[in-house]
Each structure stands twice: as structure tokens, then as C-alpha cells.
């Protein structure tokens, strides 16, 4: 008989989600967490900006995104647009003007200038930042930045990263999905969104861990970065001792929830634990090397056990667990290469415009026939 149930019910409430909001716990654990600035409430125009189709960058003086390419008054690359032929009728011109008005995108400098300047000031003070909203960091969109991290050294880095992230979209539209006390009529009611700008510092991904706590007890810990590091196994007891002390002495006495998931960082010499994030104890949180049914079963068995498992990738299980993080969000290599070079961005855009024009011509011919 298997020790693990095939499926268990994991309930989560709106309060559980709210308790894990960054602004709810940051002041409690400020000394344990990277220095941060929390901006709230956010103007509606900024939320609209994050939700709109496409990415409209700020035409910011000194931005390396604006150095090599001239733009028109709508902040779009003028070379990307096909010139209209002399044979176009006045009606077509009017139609195009109307279409442009209807598709007008939110412009950071025009539509939320105060927030735009506030973000710029924080980046200048910190040097570089890593952003997140109430709950999520845009870790799935690092492919869009040349440094392949969430490090934002200027404001257009931040705009690119937030706009390209599905995790950010989740915060905006699906934060309370599957909550037992939320239905469609009140799911997005009274949400106050916040932008968190944390001072950037380099993290060794091998030393990040996800800690699962149920009813005040650690029931399992997983390596955060699912790649094989041969030195981790010999340090397993050291990590567990540090995590035990951290949860029991630092987190549980102050945090209201007793079931949650921590992301922690334990850098050398392994004598201090940093709190990176607090996540809800819910299926929406990635269980990494566990399954949620397994975690729930481990909780039920915890009274019969004196210890929990720190699960690491080893030479024997690396094929079972290892995978490239956020592989579902990977993009073609030509797009990645284009993000490193403004000229390559223009060339890629020209090719895309040409393909779209051919598709439009084909559709027009099909309708005429």
C-alpha cells in the first residue's frame, strides 16, 4: 500500500493569500529581508499599462533602449511601420488614423508621471532593483533582459520585465482563484495593488530553499533551483539546523499564519538565513521536488516522525527532478539575441512586419477571390 494519497483537498482562504502579501510581512521581518521600497496604492493607469497588449517603453533620455533607434511621436520605432503608397485613398487614411487612436497605449511618462519618477528615484538610490507585485516576482520573464536575471538597472528594464511576465498577470487577475470564500462576484473586489522594489544583490541559486510549514511544523524542504550541485548533500544537516532555528525562533513567533511556504537563502558561511518570500500553503505555489498530495500526507505522518526531509538533487535522482526553470516561458533564440542588440531588435521587427504584410495581402486576395 502506498504511503501517499493520490489526491487530497488543500483549502485556502482569501485571508491566507492576503497574509502572504509582501507589505503584510515585510515590516515584521525587515532585518531578515533585502532592503525594499513598497509603493501603494498604484494608480489605475499603471495597472492598465501592465494589462495592455504589447510593450510601450518610456522615451527616457539616456536610456540605452532609445540610443540607436529613432522613434515617432507615438514612441514606436518608425522603421517598423510600412509607408503608405500614394494610391491610398483618403478613406483608408482616415481609417488608419481612427485605428491608431483606438489602439493608443498607456504611456508611462504621460499617464503616470509621478509613479514613473518615483521608480526612477528608487533605482538611482539603490543602484539596481528587482521588482515584484503583491505576491509574485517576474522570474519567468528574465529571458527578455540581456542579463537574464530580474536585475533592473534602469526603468525600462523594469517595464519590460513586468510586461512580459505571466506571474505578474496572475497577481493582477487570478490572485484569489480557488479560495473557498471567494466567488466570481467578489474575486477582484477591493484589491490594493503594490509595487515592491527590492535592492538587488547577487544570489547563488544553489543556496535557495523552499520550506513547507503546516500548522507550525516544517514538513519538508526542497532545493529551489532544480540543478545538480554536488556539494549540497554534505551540507544537508547544516542547512536543516539553520532552517529549524530560523522558522522556530524568527518566523513563527511573529507571523499570524501557521501554514505557509517560505523561500529562504543561506549564503556562505551558512550561519545566517535570509527571508526572500512567503507564499501561501496552496496548490498555486510550486511544490518543486514534492507533490502537494505528498506534502499533505507527510503532514499527517509528522506526529509519527521526528524529522523531515530536505530534498536535494543527487546523482541518482537528477534525471527525475531536474529541469530548466520556467522552460514553459522560453522563447526562440533569435528573440533572445535581439534583446541584446538594438539593431537586431529592428531587424527582427522588420521581418515580423514583412510577414504580417504578406499575411494581410494573402487574406485580401482570398477575400477578393
For each residue, the residues with C-beta under 8 A, 3 or more apart:
1:
2:
3: 297 301
4: 291 293 294 297
5: 8 293 296 297
6: 293
7: 293
8: 5 292 293 296 297
9:
10: 281 282 283 292 296
11: 180
12: 16 17 178 179 180 280 281 282 284
13: 16 17 179 180 181
14: 17 18 176 179 181 182
15: 18 19
16: 12 13 19 20 179 257 259 280 281 282
17: 12 13 14 20 21 135 175 176 179 280 282
18: 14 15 21 24
19: 15 16 24 25 255 256 257 260 280
20: 16 17 24 25 135 257 260 278 279 280
21: 17 18 24 25 134 135 194
22: 25 26 36 38 132 134 135 194 196 277
23: 26 38 40 134 194 196
24: 18 19 20 21
25: 19 20 21 22 28 29 255 278
26: 22 23 29 30 33 36 38 196
27: 30
28: 25 254 255
29: 25 26 32 33 250 251 254 275
30: 26 27 33
31:
32: 29 250 273 274 275
33: 26 29 30 36 274 275 276
34: 198 199 201 274 276
35: 126 198 199
36: 22 26 33 196 197 198 199
37: 122 126 196 197
38: 22 23 26 194 195 196 197
39: 42 115 118 119 194 195 196 197
40: 23 192 193 194 195
41: 192 193 194
42: 39 46 47 115 193 194 195
43: 46 47 112 114 115
44: 47 48
45: 48 49 106 111 112
46: 42 43 49 50 112 115 195
47: 42 43 44 50 51 172 193
48: 44 45 51 52 106 111
49: 45 46 52 56 105 106 108 111 112 163
50: 46 47 162 163 168 169 172
51: 47 48 169 172 173
52: 48 49 56 105 106
53:
54: 105
55: 159 160 163 164
56: 49 52 75 76 105 106 107 108
57: 60 63 65 66 75 108 156 159 160
58: 63 75 107 108 109 116 155 156 159
59: 63 66 71 75 109
60: 57 63 65 66 109 154 155 156
61: 66
62:
63: 57 58 59 60 66 67 154 155 156
64: 67 154 342
65: 57 60 156 342
66: 57 59 60 61 63 69 71
67: 63 64 342
68: 342 343
69: 66 77 79 342 345 346
70: 77 78 79
71: 59 66 74 75 76 77 78
72: 75 76 78 81
73:
74: 71 100 104
75: 56 57 58 59 71 72 107
76: 56 71 72 80 81
77: 69 70 71 80 81 346 349
78: 70 71 72 81
79: 69 70 346 349 350
80: 76 77 346 349 350 353
81: 72 76 77 78 353
82: 353 357
83:
84: 88 92 93 96
85: 88
86:
87:
88: 84 85 92 93
89: 92 93
90: 93 94
91: 94 95
92: 84 88 89 95 96
93: 84 88 89 90 96 97
94: 90 91 97 98
95: 91 92 98 99
96: 84 92 93 99 100
97: 93 94 100 101
98: 94 95 101 102
99: 95 96 102 103
100: 74 96 97 103 104
101: 97 98 104
102: 98 99
103: 99 100
104: 74 100 101
105: 49 52 54 56
106: 45 48 49 52 56 111 112
107: 56 58 75 110 111
108: 49 56 57 58 111 112 113 115 116 155 159
109: 58 59 60 113 116
110: 107 113
111: 45 48 49 106 107 108
112: 43 45 46 49 106 108 115 116
113: 108 109 110 116 117
114: 43 117 118
115: 39 42 43 46 108 112 118 119 195
116: 58 108 109 112 113 119 120 155
117: 113 114 120 121
118: 39 114 115 121 122
119: 39 115 116 122 123 155 158 195 197
120: 116 117 123 124 155
121: 117 118 124 125
122: 37 118 119 125 126 129 197
123: 119 120 126 127 128 129 152 153 154 155 158 197
124: 120 121 127
125: 121 122
126: 35 37 122 123 129 197 199 200
127: 123 124 153 199 200
128: 123 151 152 153 199 200
129: 122 123 126 151 152 158 197 198 199 200
130: 137 149 150 151 152 197 198 200
131: 137 138 150 152 158 161 162 195 196 197 198
132: 22 135 136 137 138 195 196 198
133: 136 162 168 171 172 193 194 195 196
134: 21 22 23 171 175 191 193 194 196
135: 17 20 21 22 132 171 175 279
136: 132 133 165 167 168 170 171
137: 130 131 132 150 167 277
138: 131 132 141 142 150 161 162 164 165 167 168
139: 142 150 165 167 325 326
140: 165 166 167 326 329
141: 138 144 160 161 162 164 165 166 167 168 329
142: 138 139 145 148 149 150 161 326
143: 148 164 329 330 331 335 336 339
144: 141 160 161 164 339
145: 142 148 149 150 151 152 157 160 161 339
146: 339 340
147: 151
148: 142 143 145
149: 130 142 145
150: 130 131 137 138 139 142 145 161
151: 128 129 130 145 147 157 200
152: 123 128 129 130 131 145 155 157 158 161 200
153: 123 127 128 157
154: 60 63 64 123 157 158
155: 58 60 63 108 116 119 120 123 152 158 159
156: 57 58 60 63 65 159 160
157: 145 151 152 153 154 160 161
158: 119 123 129 131 152 154 155 161 162
159: 55 57 58 108 155 156 162 163
160: 55 57 141 144 145 156 157 163 164
161: 131 138 141 142 144 145 150 152 157 158 164 165
162: 50 131 133 138 141 158 159 165 168
163: 49 50 55 159 160 168
164: 55 138 141 143 144 160 161
165: 136 138 139 140 141 161 162 168 169
166: 140 141 169 170 329
167: 136 137 138 139 140 141 170 171
168: 50 133 136 138 141 162 163 165 171 172
169: 50 51 165 166 172 173 174
170: 136 166 167 173 174 175 284
171: 133 134 135 136 167 168 174 175 193
172: 47 50 51 133 168 169 175 193
173: 51 169 170 188
174: 169 170 171 177
175: 17 134 135 170 171 172 191
176: 14 17 179 182 187 188
177: 174 187 284
178: 12 282 283 284
179: 12 13 14 16 17 176 182
180: 11 12 13
181: 13 14
182: 14 176 179 186 187
183: 186 187
184: 187
185: 189
186: 182 183 189
187: 176 177 182 183 184
188: 173 176 191
189: 185 186
190:
191: 134 175 188
192: 40 41
193: 40 41 42 47 133 134 171 172
194: 21 22 23 38 39 40 41 42 133 134
195: 38 39 40 42 46 115 119 131 132 133
196: 22 23 26 36 37 38 39 131 132 133 134
197: 36 37 38 39 119 122 123 126 129 130 131
198: 34 35 36 129 130 131 132
199: 34 35 36 126 127 128 129
200: 126 127 128 129 130 151 152
201: 34
202:
203: 207 208 265 267
204: 207 208 267
205: 208 224 225 227
206: 223 225 227 229 232
207: 203 204 265 266 267 268
208: 203 204 205 223 224 225 263 264 265 276
209: 221 222 223 224 239 243 263 264 265 266 310
210: 221 222 223 224 261 262 263 264 286 288
211: 218 221 243 247 261 262 263 264
212: 218 219 220 221 222 261 281 287 290 295
213: 216 217 218 219 247 251 252 258 259 260 261 262 281
214: 217 219 258 259 281 295 296 299 302
215: 258 259 299
216: 213 252 258
217: 213 214 299 302
218: 211 212 213 221 243 244 247 308
219: 212 213 214 295 298 299 302 308
220: 212 290 295 298 308 309 310 311
221: 209 210 211 212 218 239 240 243 308 309 310 311
222: 209 210 212 287 288 289 290 310 311
223: 206 208 209 210 226 232 288 289 311 312 313
224: 205 208 209 210 263 288
225: 205 206 208 325
226: 223 288 289 313 321 322 323 325
227: 205 206 313 322
228: 313 314 315 318 322
229: 206 232 313
230: 233 315
231: 234 235
232: 206 223 229 235 236 239 312 313
233: 230 236 312 314
234: 231
235: 231 232 238 239 270
236: 232 233 239 240 310 312
237: 240 241
238: 235 241 242 270
239: 209 221 232 235 236 242 243 266 270 310
240: 221 236 237 243 244 310
241: 237 238 244 245
242: 238 239 245 246 266 270 271 272 273
243: 209 211 218 221 239 240 246 247 264 266 273 310
244: 218 240 241 247 248
245: 241 242 248 249 250 273
246: 242 243 249 250 251 264 273
247: 211 213 218 243 244 250 251 252 262
248: 244 245 251 252
249: 245 246 252 253
250: 29 32 245 246 247 253 254 273 275
251: 29 213 246 247 248 254 255 262 275
252: 213 216 247 248 249 255 258
253: 249 250
254: 28 29 250 251
255: 19 25 28 251 252 258 260 278
256: 19
257: 16 19 20 260 281
258: 213 214 215 216 252 255
259: 16 213 214 215 281
260: 19 20 213 255 257 278 279 280 281
261: 210 211 212 213 278 279 280 281 285
262: 210 211 213 247 251 275 277 278 279
263: 208 209 210 211 224 275 276 277 278 279
264: 208 209 210 211 243 246 273 274 275 276
265: 203 207 208 209 273 274 276
266: 207 209 239 242 243 270 272 273 274
267: 203 204 207 270 272 274
268: 207
269:
270: 235 238 239 242 266 267
271: 242
272: 242 266 267
273: 32 242 243 245 246 250 264 265 266
274: 32 33 34 264 265 266 267
275: 29 32 33 250 251 262 263 264 278
276: 33 34 208 263 264 265
277: 22 137 262 263
278: 20 25 255 260 261 262 263 275
279: 20 135 260 261 262 263 282 285
280: 12 16 17 19 20 260 261 284 285
281: 10 12 16 212 213 214 257 259 260 261 285
282: 10 12 16 17 178 279 285
283: 10 178 292
284: 12 170 177 178 280
285: 261 279 280 281 282
286: 210
287: 212 222 290 291 292 294 295
288: 210 222 223 224 226 311
289: 222 223 226 311 313 321
290: 212 220 222 287 294 295 298 311
291: 4 287 294 295
292: 8 10 283 287 295 296
293: 4 5 6 7 8 296 297
294: 4 287 290 291 297 298
295: 212 214 219 220 287 290 291 292 298 299
296: 5 8 10 214 292 293 299 300
297: 3 4 5 8 293 294 300 301
298: 219 220 290 294 295 301 302 308 309
299: 214 215 217 219 295 296 302
300: 296 297
301: 3 297 298 304 305
302: 214 217 219 298 299 305 308
303:
304: 301
305: 301 302 308
306:
307:
308: 218 219 220 221 298 302 305
309: 220 221 298
310: 209 220 221 222 236 239 240 243
311: 220 221 222 223 288 289 290
312: 223 232 233 236
313: 223 226 227 228 229 232 289 317 318 321 322
314: 228 233 317 318
315: 228 230 318
316:
317: 313 314 320 321
318: 228 313 314 315 321 322
319: 322
320: 317
321: 226 289 313 317 318
322: 226 227 228 313 318 319
323: 226 327
324: 327 330
325: 139 225 226
326: 139 140 142 329 330
327: 323 324 330
328:
329: 140 141 143 166 326
330: 143 324 326 327
331: 143 335 336
332: 335 336
333: 336 337
334: 337 338 348
335: 143 331 332 338 339 348
336: 143 331 332 333 339 340
337: 333 334 340 341 344
338: 334 335 341 344 345 347 348
339: 143 144 145 146 335 336 345
340: 146 336 337 344
341: 337 338 344 345
342: 64 65 67 68 69 345 346
343: 68 346 347
344: 337 338 340 341 347 348
345: 69 338 339 341 342 348 349
346: 69 77 79 80 342 343 349 350
347: 338 343 344 350 351
348: 334 335 338 344 345 351 352
349: 77 79 80 345 346 352 353
350: 79 80 346 347 353 354
351: 347 348 354 355
352: 348 349 355 356
353: 80 81 82 349 350 356 357
354: 350 351 357 358
355: 351 352 358 359
356: 352 353 359 360
357: 82 353 354 360 361
358: 354 355 361 362
359: 355 356 362 363
360: 356 357 363 364
361: 357 358 364 365
362: 358 359 365 366
363: 359 360 366 367
364: 360 361 367 368
365: 361 362 368 369
366: 362 363 369
367: 363 364
368: 364 365
369: 365 366
